Amino acid sequence: MNIAKYNFAYLDEQTKRMIRRAILKAIAVPGYQVPFASREMPMPYGWGTGGVQVTASIIGPNDVLKVIDQGADDTTNAVSIRAFFAKVAQVEVTTHTEEATIIQTRHRIPEAKLTEGQVLVYQVPIPEPLRFLEPRETETRKMHALEEYGLMHVKLYEDIAKHGRIATTYAYPVKVEGRYVMDPSPTPKFDNPKMHMSEALQLFGAGREKRIYAVPPYTEVVSLDFEDHPFEIQHFEEPCALCGATGVYLDEVILDDKGGHMFVCSDTDNCEDRREHGHRGKLAGHALEAAE
Amino acid sequence: MDTTIEGGFADLVLGAQSVFRAVMEALARPGSVQSIASDALPPAPLAPELGAVALTLCDHDTLVWLDPVLAANEAVVAWLAFHCGAPLTSDIGAAAFALVSDVALLPALDRFGQGTDEYPDRSTTVVLAVGAGTRAVTLKGPGIKDQFSTELPLPGGDFIEQWAENRTRFPRGVDLLLVRSGTVVGLPRTTRISEA
C-alpha cells in the first residue's frame, strides 16, 4: 500500500530554503539574530523546535547525527529528537561525539574537542540577551544596531554589588567578533571558552522566538566581564564519581535522603568512553560491560 | 529539449541540500573552494553553478536581480521563472539575490542592497560566475584560522578597494559567492582581503 510520506527531513522545501537563507545571513553577520518564519513542529515549543528546524534544513543522507540534552545522550528530549531524524531523514545516528557530523544540543557543549567537519546546532529558548533588561523588541533591536550594551554591564555590575561576584552561571553573555552581544543559550558558563575559536560551525535556532544566529569557525567569542572581576568558569572540588575525570562539567546526583550525593560527568559519552578505557571513580563499582 | 522545463535538479530535495551545504561551508570558511555536485543544466549564458545556487536558495519570497545579459535572455528568464518562481527586479538595491554571469557585468558593490543597521540581513547576496584568472590574496576574519593566503578568482580593477569599503559598512554589506566549473568560494562581509 502506498501511504503518504513526509518529505526528507520532515520540512517542506520552501521552508528549508527560507531557513537556509537565514542560516547564510547568520554566518555572514556573526552573533546577529536573523528573524525567520519558524514553523509548527510535531513537538511543543521548548522541546527544541528551533534546533530541529535548523538541523532539518542542513542535514543530508550522509550525515551522522548526535543529540544531547544537558550533555546526556539518553534523556527523553535527546532520544526523541534522534529517533525523529532517524525516521524522517533515515540518517545514521550516534552517541559518540567524534563520529557525528551534526550535533544538536540542548545546553551543553561536548567535552571532546569539536573538529572542522562538525556542525553544532543549539536549541535556544530566549535568543535575545537583553530581553530581561528591556522587554521591547523595537528597543533591543535598536540597542544592537547602535552597539549600545551598557545595560548588560550594569546587570553584571549589579550582580557584583549584590553578591560580591558575577553570579550569572548560565546563559552568560558573550561578545562575538567584537560586535554583537549574544546569548550562548543556557549552557553553563563552563562551556563559554569552548565557543571561542571553535573549529566547528555553531548554529543557534530559537523556534518560539523565531530567530537564527551563528558563530562561524575560528571566531572570537569573549565572555563579558570587568578588569577587577574577570570571567571565571565553574570549578569542581571533586572528580567525577564514575570515571574520575577532572576539568569537566559535573552534575550533582542525590543518592539518599540523608544528604548523600555524588558528582558525575554531565557529558555521558565522555564518561562512558573514559570508563571503557579503564578510568574509575570512587563510586564506579564493577567495570562497565562493553557496549553491545 | 525544452530548455524551460528541463535542466532542474534530478532530485529536487537532495540536489538542493548538497548545494546548500557547499554554500554554507563556503561562507563559514571564506576562501575555501567547495565543490558543487549538481546536475542542474540551465540554458546559457546562465552558468550551471549560478543555476544550481538559484534553485537552492531562490523562490517566490526572494527578489532576484539579473545582470543585463541574463535579463535580456528569454530562455534564462523563462527557466528561472519555471524552476524558482522568483520575481525579478530591476531595482538592484531591493534584490535578495543578484545573479551575475560575467565579472565585466558586476555593478559597484555599494549599489546592491546593504541592509540596515537594525536588519543587516536585508542585504543582497551576490552570486558571480568568474573566469579562470586568479589573484594572490590574503584573507582574514571569522571562519579563517589566523590568516589564509590563497589564489582566488576575484574580479579585477578596484575590487579589493570596493571590498574594503564593504567591510567598513559592517554589519551592513553584501556577501559574495564566486562560482566556476563546479565550485563555489564564499566571501561573507566579515572577510578582510589584502593583496599578498
Chai-1 contact restraints between the chains, C-beta under 6 A:
chainA,res_idxA,chainB,res_idxB,connection_type,confidence,min_distance_angstrom,max_distance_angstrom,comment,restraint_id
A,F8,B,V13,contact,1.0,0.0,6.0,A-B,restraint_1
A,Q14,B,D59,contact,1.0,0.0,6.0,A-B,restraint_2
A,R17,B,D59,contact,1.0,0.0,6.0,A-B,restraint_3
A,R20,B,F20,contact,1.0,0.0,6.0,A-B,restraint_4
A,R21,B,L57,contact,1.0,0.0,6.0,A-B,restraint_5
A,L24,B,L27,contact,1.0,0.0,6.0,A-B,restraint_6
A,K25,B,D121,contact,1.0,0.0,6.0,A-B,restraint_7
A,I27,B,L27,contact,1.0,0.0,6.0,A-B,restraint_8
A,I27,B,A28,contact,1.0,0.0,6.0,A-B,restraint_9
A,A28,B,D175,contact,1.0,0.0,6.0,A-B,restraint_10
A,A28,B,P188,contact,1.0,0.0,6.0,A-B,restraint_11
A,A28,B,R189,contact,1.0,0.0,6.0,A-B,restraint_12
A,V29,B,P120,contact,1.0,0.0,6.0,A-B,restraint_13
A,V29,B,P171,contact,1.0,0.0,6.0,A-B,restraint_14
A,P30,B,P142,contact,1.0,0.0,6.0,A-B,restraint_15
A,V34,B,D121,contact,1.0,0.0,6.0,A-B,restraint_16
A,G60,B,Q17,contact,1.0,0.0,6.0,A-B,restraint_17
A,R141,B,E118,contact,1.0,0.0,6.0,A-B,restraint_18
A,A145,B,D117,contact,1.0,0.0,6.0,A-B,restraint_19
A,A145,B,E118,contact,1.0,0.0,6.0,A-B,restraint_20
A,E177,B,P142,contact,1.0,0.0,6.0,A-B,restraint_21
A,L201,B,A28,contact,1.0,0.0,6.0,A-B,restraint_22
A,P216,B,A28,contact,1.0,0.0,6.0,A-B,restraint_23
A,P216,B,P142,contact,1.0,0.0,6.0,A-B,restraint_24
A,P216,B,G143,contact,1.0,0.0,6.0,A-B,restraint_25
A,P217,B,G143,contact,1.0,0.0,6.0,A-B,restraint_26
A,Y218,B,G143,contact,1.0,0.0,6.0,A-B,restraint_27
A,Y218,B,I144,contact,1.0,0.0,6.0,A-B,restraint_28
A,Y218,B,K145,contact,1.0,0.0,6.0,A-B,restraint_29
A,T219,B,P142,contact,1.0,0.0,6.0,A-B,restraint_30
